[in-house]
Amino acid sequence: GLRPMTPDGTPIVGATRFLNLLLSTGHGTLGWTMACGSARLVSDMVSGQRPEISAEGLGIDRYAPGRARGRLARPVTAPA
């Protein structure tokens, strides 16, 4: 069957803009392989503990519009 996978092949694991929603998705064909690590990371986040596994580069913010070379674009403001 189909496997949910991100364009860059790295899963999305972490917080969202909604306080009660964490993501753990996009593992592709490595879902079972990465399941324990992702579950541990999410478990630490839910319980408020400092994660033992780095979440760097796993957040959904890496797909933010205007993201280039590791920087987010400036917020768009309405003309005065």
C-alpha positions in Angstrom: 0.0 0.0 0.0 0.9 3.7 0.0 3.2 5.0 2.6 3.0 8.6 3.8 6.4 10.2 3.2 7.7 13.8 3.2 9.3 15.3 0.1 12.7 15.3 1.8 12.4 11.8 3.2 12.6 13.0 6.8 9.6 12.5 9.1 7.7 15.3 10.7 7.9 14.9 14.5 7.0 17.6 16.9 4.8 20.5 18.0 2.4 22.4 15.9 0.8 25.8 16.3 -2.0 24.0 18.2 -1.0 23.4 21.8 -2.8 20.0 22.0 -1.5 18.6 18.7 1.9 16.9 18.1 2.8 15.2 14.8 4.6 12.0 14.1 4.1 11.3 10.4 5.8 10.9 7.1 8.1 8.1 8.0 7.5 6.4 4.6 8.8 2.8 4.3 10.8 3.3 7.6 7.7 3.6 9.8 8.4 0.5 11.9 12.1 1.2 11.9 11.7 4.7 13.3 8.6 3.9 15.5 10.4 3.5 18.8 12.5 6.7 18.5 9.6 8.8 17.3 7.4 7.4 20.1 10.0 8.2 22.7 10.4 11.8 21.3 6.6 12.4 21.4 6.3 10.8 24.8 8.9 13.2 26.2 7.2 16.2 24.6 3.8 15.2 25.9 5.1 14.6 29.5 7.0 17.9 29.5 10.4 16.2 29.8 13.5 17.3 27.9 13.7 14.9 24.9 16.6 12.5 25.0 16.5 12.5 21.2 17.1 15.7 19.2 14.1 17.0 17.3 16.2 19.4 15.3 15.2 19.4 11.7 12.1 17.3 12.3 9.5 20.1 12.8 6.8 21.0 10.3 8.3 24.5 10.2 10.9 23.4 7.8 8.2 23.6 5.1 7.2 27.1 6.0 6.7 29.4 2.9 9.8 31.4 2.2 12.2 29.1 4.0 15.5 29.2 2.4 19.0 28.2 3.6 17.7 27.6 7.1 16.1 31.0 7.5 12.4 31.8 7.7 11.2 34.7 5.5 10.1 37.9 7.1 6.4 38.1 8.0 4.3 39.8 5.3 2.8 43.1 6.5 0.0 45.0 5.0 1.0 48.3 3.3 0.3 51.4 5.3 
